[in-house]
Amino acid sequence: MDLYQAVILALIQGLTEFLPVSSSAHLILPSQVLGWPDQGAAFDVAVHLGTLTAVVAYFIADIRRVVTGFFSGVQQRQMNADVQLGVNIIIATIPAVIIGGLFNHFIEENLRSSFVIACTTIIFGLLLWASEKQGSLNKEEHHLTWRLALVIGLAQAIALIPGTSRSGITMTAALFLGFSRTMSARFSMLLSIPIILAAGSLETFKLIKSTGPVQWDLMGIGIAVSAISAFLCIHLFMKWLERIGMLPFVIYRMLLGVTLFAVVGLN
């Protein structure tokens, strides 16, 4: 992997990690469509660290409030909004961790193909569109119970299939449950923190076991580019979400899916 490819892949990771379009699908495509070499575990760690840095920096006030409120609630032995949100994030994270641990190898071996990505891109794009049409879009954070958080968490586990989009499927589930666009996006992004941390830790473990050389300069570039692009992407997405809705992303997914089917057909 050269400098140009590193910058492009880091941009792809940063711009797609938190949008409902699937970052994993976009990172797979360069190798399958353009013939680029696999970026390797080290670079995966770098771009995940970059996006984790971005989402933590953007939501630092919320994270601080949840952490301090959680410990305060535990000490006082009473449930408050911050404790509830922290508990809901934990509950919603559990399904993906369990299912990922059980089926990650099978998914890696059998589902990382352009055909699967094309199918999931279209199918879950249509579900995203339906969720915005069918949901009441009027529930906010205080309406989020542990049962609803678990439903969103089960949906998140489906995102282990490439092309689904972790942020897309969690927003879809939240919208179907009646939550507002802003609340759905905010909870999805807060929910990404433990998941990205877990994925990054897994890739770090693979990196430690690997005996291959590590391109530290490209890793540094990957961290910086993915962090900056992800932060800007989150800012603009949250700012414009209520105005533009999910339709632009649905249209993008349809076009991407059709393009992928054409590529698969040609190959």
Buried (B, 14 or more C-beta within 10 A) or exposed (E): BEEEBBBBBBBBBBBBBBBBBBBBBBBBBBBBBEEBEEBBBBBBBBBBBBBBBBBBEBBEEBBEBBEEBBEEBEEEEEEEBBBBBBBBBBBBBBBBBEBBEEBEEEBEEEBBBBBBBBBBBBBBBBBBBBBBEEBEBEBEBEEBEBEBBBBBBBBBBBBBBBBBBBBBBBBBBBBBBBBBBBBBBBBBBBBBBBBBBBBBEBBBEBBEEEEEEBBEEBBEBBBBBBBBBBBBBBEEBBEEBEEEBBEEBBEBBBEBBEBBBEBBEEE
